[in-house]
Amino acid sequence: MLKKYGVVTALSLLIISAPLTSVKAESINDMQKRQSEIEQKKSELNKNLDTKNSELNHLENAEKDAAKELESLLNSIDETNKKLKEQEDKVDSENEKLKKLKKEIEKLGNDIRDRQKVLDSRARAIQTTGTATSYLDMIFEADDFKELIDRVTVVSAIVKADQNIMQDQKDDQNKLKVAENSSEKKLENLKVLAVELEVSRNNMESQKQEKNDLVMALANKKDLTKSEQTLLTNEQGPLSDEQKKLASNIAGEKAKQEAAIKAAEEKRMQEAAAKNATVAAQQPSSVTSSAGTGATDTVSSGGGQFIKPASGMLTSGFSERTNPVTGKYESHKGQDIAGGGSITVSAAASGRVVFSGFGATGSGFGGYGYVVKIDHGNGFQTLYAHMRAGSLKVVTGQQVSQGQPIGIMGSTGQSTGQHLHFEIHKNGIPVDPASYI
């Protein structure tokens, strides 16, 4: 009976102390759960930081490469400018020669006109006075042989002089013709050279603009990545502080829990000992022995006017679609024509070039890469985008004819592969090219 009473007493004490232990354990579990969440978040932050560090290294390398390419391009531009200066000096020299040639042509023309007047006058004299007959009369009217010889010599001299004048006239006319042809050819060559120089300069300046745009974009992206990196680093601090605080709280709660359990156990032991002592005093020794055993046991349990601007396959038409670069659903304002190798891009119709260069940010042609726009009159304009760097063959203001090469198909700007993006605008509004080709 006493043994049973001791067991019940011990169980009662355990039940009384159980709620406190359970509440503390639950609180500790919550804090440990939060600790686990923080560890997982810190792991994700570290992973993101590693990614940002990798991106930053990649951007710094790309920025260095772009800066080197820009420096190399600037050196090339300097070299090209030197060559252009030499060419311009040659052009000036040719122009000076051309001026002298024009003066010579003018002199030849004057000589020819003066000589022609003499010949015309001589011809009119022969026609009106019969000079040829007079020459014969003069010879036959000689009184003696000596006078005959003298008169024949005079007539021969006059005839020879006329022949020399005619030969000089013929020679000068040939010289004039050769000089004029030479002048025209030089003028034509100078015009061609001027266009080639302008195209070369335009391509170089366009590439410079592209590299400047790339360097600026990389710098902005690097700054953004650094900002993201700083934000991730700043997030680590509070998490670490919270983690340390949780660890301290958990340790404190565990210490309190262990102290409470120890105090409750000591109190229970004291109460059990007091009960056992009281019972022992009231019962015989055998019972006391039994009670002692019981106490020990209790403690132990627990469509048309335009031509196709380039050969290739039509990969995307005039439609609504998801932009393959930005991922946004938007209007595709033209046709995409794709092909491999060096494919020439030609003017779809005759007109005047209104833009030829790299579509830098803010230029109105951003994302188009190397682009040409042509005005055809009657409200029609065409646009040719993503052409190969350095391949542009026309300059702003130049007149082009239908089918004239203007560049090479490429993949510059916002492009996922080599193709030509071709647009037709009518009164400033993009229209489906299929209805006009």
C-alpha positions, 0 to 999 in steps of 0.5 A, spaced: 500 500 500 505 504 501 509 502 495 503 504 491 502 511 495 509 512 493 508 511 486 502 515 485 506 521 489 512 521 484 507 521 478 503 526 481 509 531 482 511 529 475 505 531 472 505 537 476 512 539 473 510 536 466 507 543 463 512 547 464 517 543 461 513 542 455 512 549 454 520 550 454 521 545 450 516 548 445 519 555 445 526 552 444 523 548 438 521 554 435 527 557 436 531 552 433 526 551 427 528 559 426 535 557 427 534 552 421 531 557 417 536 562 418 541 557 416 538 556 410 537 563 408 544 564 409 546 559 405 542 561 399 545 568 401 552 565 400 550 562 394 547 568 391 553 572 393 558 567 390 553 568 383 554 575 384 561 575 385 562 570 379 558 575 375 562 581 377 568 578 375 565 576 368 563 583 368 570 586 370 573 582 365 568 584 359 569 591 361 577 590 360 576 587 354 571 592 351 576 597 353 582 594 350 577 593 344 575 600 344 583 603 345 585 598 339 579 601 335 581 608 337 588 607 334 585 604 328 581 610 327 587 614 328 591 610 323 585 611 318 585 618 319 592 619 317 591 615 311 584 619 310 589 625 311 594 623 306 588 621 301 585 628 302 592 631 300 592 627 294 585 629 292 588 636 293 594 635 289 589 632 283 585 638 284 590 642 282 593 638 277 585 638 274 585 646 275 592 646 270 589 641 266 582 645 265 587 651 263 590 647 258 584 645 255 581 652 255 588 654 251 587 648 246 580 650 245 582 658 244 588 655 239 583 651 235 578 656 235 583 661 232 586 656 227 579 654 225 577 662 224 584 662 219 582 656 216 574 658 215 577 665 212 582 661 207 576 656 205 571 662 204 577 666 200 578 660 195 570 659 195 569 666 193 576 668 189 578 661 186 585 662 189 586 655 187 585 657 179 589 664 181 595 659 184 595 656 177 595 662 173 600 665 177 605 659 175 603 659 168 604 667 167 612 666 169 616 670 164 622 665 164 624 659 168 627 662 174 621 666 175 617 660 174 621 656 179 620 662 184 613 662 183 612 654 184 616 655 191 611 661 193 605 657 192 608 650 195 610 654 201 603 657 201 600 650 200 604 647 206 603 652 211 595 651 210 597 643 210 601 645 217 595 649 220 590 643 218 595 638 221 596 642 227 588 643 228 587 636 227 593 634 233 590 639 238 583 637 237 585 630 239 589 633 245 583 636 247 579 630 246 584 626 250 585 631 255 577 632 256 576 624 257 582 624 262 579 630 266 572 626 266 576 620 269 579 624 274 573 627 276 569 620 276 575 617 280 575 623 285 568 622 286 568 615 288 574 616 292 570 621 296 564 616 297 569 610 299 573 615 304 566 617 307 563 610 308 570 608 311 569 613 316 562 612 317 563 605 319 569 606 324 565 612 327 559 607 328 564 601 331 566 607 336 559 608 338 558 601 339 564 600 343 562 606 347 555 604 348 557 597 350 562 600 355 557 604 358 552 598 359 557 594 362 559 599 367 552 600 369 551 593 370 557 592 374 554 598 378 548 594 379 551 588 381 555 591 386 549 594 389 546 587 389 552 584 392 552 590 398 544 588 399 546 581 400 552 582 404 547 587 408 542 582 409 547 577 412 549 581 418 542 582 421 541 574 420 548 573 424 546 577 429 539 574 430 542 567 429 547 569 435 541 571 439 537 565 438 543 561 440 544 565 447 536 564 448 536 557 447 542 556 451 539 560 457 532 556 456 536 550 456 539 552 462 533 554 465 529 548 463 535 543 466 535 548 473 527 547 473 528 539 472 533 539 477 529 543 482 523 539 481 527 533 482 530 535 488 523 537 491 520 531 489 526 527 493 525 531 499 518 530 499 518 523 498 523 522 503 519 526 508 513 521 506 517 515 507 520 517 514 513 519 516 510 512 514 516 509 517 515 511 524 508 509 523 509 502 521 513 496 523 520 495 521 518 490 516 514 495 513 519 500 513 524 496 509 518 494 504 517 502 504 524 503 503 524 498 497 518 501 494 521 508 494 527 506 491 523 502 485 519 509 485 525 513 484 528 508 478 522 508 474 521 514 469 505 584 297 509 589 290 513 595 289 519 593 293 524 587 292 526 582 298 532 585 301 536 579 302 536 572 301 535 567 306 529 564 310 523 568 313 523 566 320 518 571 323 513 575 320 509 582 322 505 579 328 505 579 335 510 575 339 514 574 345 521 577 344 526 572 344 531 577 347 527 581 352 521 575 353 516 580 353 510 579 349 510 585 344 509 587 336 514 585 331 514 590 326 517 587 320 520 581 317 526 577 320 530 574 314 535 569 316 541 566 313 548 563 314 555 566 311 556 573 308 549 575 305 549 582 302 543 586 304 540 591 298 536 597 298 529 594 297 527 600 292 531 607 290 531 613 295 535 617 300 539 614 306 536 618 312 541 614 317 547 609 317 550 607 323 550 604 330 543 604 333 546 607 340 541 608 346 537 614 345 538 615 338 531 612 336 535 606 333 537 603 340 537 595 340 538 595 332 545 594 332 548 597 325 542 599 321 540 603 315 534 607 314 532 609 307 526 614 305 523 612 298 518 618 298 511 618 297 511 617 305 515 610 304 521 608 308 525 602 309 529 600 315 534 594 315 537 592 322 542 588 325 547 588 320 555 586 321 559 591 324 564 595 319 560 592 313 555 599 312 556 601 304 552 607 304 552 614 308 547 619 311 544 623 305 547 618 299 542 617 294 541 609 292 538 605 287 534 599 288 538 593 289 544 597 291 548 593 296 548 597 303 551 592 308 552 585 310 547 581 314 549 580 321 547 579 329 549 586 332 544 589 337 538 585 340 539 579 336 539 571 338 543 570 331 545 572 324 539 575 321 536 581 317 530 585 321 526 589 315 521 594 316 517 598 311 513 604 314 508 608 311 507 615 313 511 613 319 507 607 321 510 600 320 506 596 315 506 588 313 512 588 308 509 581 305 503 586 302 509 590 298 514 585 296 
